[in-house]
């Protein structure tokens, strides 16, 4: 019975992370990170997920390296994360709809505090990832070269299969 419960739990968690990760690729949030986490969970149950885990991991790391390659990118990413956090605080506080709001007041800050909390959490994750990426890749061409070599190796292994 334990193995059946474990399998169902892994599948629910894995698929949820994959779906939310795909949505977060176009919405605010760490989409590749969640997609990778979902694939990592699913790889415990499925061989197809295990085979696709490395390419997703390396693409996510390439995105991290690209995001801290220049100071304008670092500043833009940090500013965006702080704006998302600030908007999350506005959602949590939940001020009354302003006079210029032309829709029904129920459409002002839809989602309320729950939306604000997810925005603040997403911003905190983004800032943490920026710091991690900076420490790992910024001004470290050898780390970027190692990553590119890992990507190339992973791609050649996948093509051989």
N, C-alpha and C positions, 0 to 999 in steps of 0.2 A: 504493500500500500504506500510505503514511503516513496518508492521510486516513481510511482504514478503521480503522486502529489508534487514531487520534485520536477518531473517532466512538464507537468501542466504549468507550474510556477515559472520555470525557465522559459517556456514558450510564450506565456502571457507577457512576462517582463521583456523578453527579447523582441517580440513583435511590436510591443508598445514603444520601445525605444527606437526601433527602426522607423515606424510610422511618424513618430514625433520628430525624429531626426530628419526625415525627408521634408516634413513641413517646415522645420527650422532652417532648411537650406535657403528658403525664400522669405521666411519670417525672422524676426529677431530671435537669436538664440544660437547656441553652439551646435549646428546641425551635423557637421561631420563627426564631432565628438560623440553625439548621441547615436548616430548611425553606427559608428565603430563599436560603441558599447553594446548596442543591440546585436550586432554581428558577433561580438565576442561571446555574448550569452548564448546565442543560437548555435555557435560553433561547438558548444558542448553536446548538442543533440544531433546536429546535421553536418555531414561531410561537406556539402556544397557551401555552407557558411564558413567552415574552416578554411576552404580553398580560397575564398574571397576576402578573408580577413586581412591578410598582409597588404593587398593593393589599397584597401580603404584606409588602413593604418598609415601607410606611406603617403597617400594623397592628403590626409589630414595633417600630417607632419610637414609636408611641403607647403600647405596653406599657412601653417604656423610660421615657418621660416620666411615665406614671402611677406607675411604680415608685419614682420619686424625688420625687413631688409633696409628700409630707409626711415629717417626721422619723420617725414610727412605721413607715412603710413602708420607709424606708432602713435603720433599725435592724433590723427584722424580716428584710429580705432579706440584710443583712450577717450577722446571727446565723445564719440558715439556711445560708448559704454556708460559714461557719466550722464549723458543726456537721457539714456534709457532709465538709469537709476533715478534721476530727478523726476522723470515722468511717472515712474513707479511710486515715488513718494507722493506726488500729486494725487494719483489714484487711491493710495492708502488713506490720505487725509480726506479726500472726497469733498472738495468745496462745492457750493451750490452752483448751478448752471448760471453762466453770465448772461447779461441782458441781450447780447448780440446772438446768443444761441437760438436758432430759428426752429429747431426740432423740439419735440416733446421732451420735457425734462428727464424722462426715464432713459433717454438715449444719451445723456451726458455721462461720460466716463463709465461706459458699459462694462460690467464685470466687477466693478467696485474694488474692494481691498484685495480680493483674491488675484485679480489681474495685476494690481500694484506689487503684490508680494512676488509673483512670478517674474515681473520686470526687474525688480531689485535683485532677485536671485540670479537671473540671467546676466545682469550687469556684473555681479560679483564673480560669476564664473568666467565671463569674458575678461575682466581685469586680471583674474588669476592666470588665465591662459596667456594673456599678453605678457605678464611678468615671466611665466615659465618659458615662453617662446623667446623672449629677450635674453634671458640667462642662457638658454640652450643654443640659440642660433645667431644673435646679433653680433656682427664683427667677428664671426667664427667661420671663415670659409672652409675649414677642414670639416666642421660638423655638417655644413650644407653639402660638401662633396661626398661625405659618407652617406648622407641621406639619398643623394642622387644615385650613388652606387647601389644602395639597397633597393631603390625603386627599379633600377635597371635589372638587377638580379631577380627580383620578384616578378617582373614582367616576362623575363626570359623563361623562368620556371613555369609560369602560367601558360605561355605559348607552347612549351614542350609537352604539356599534359593534354 
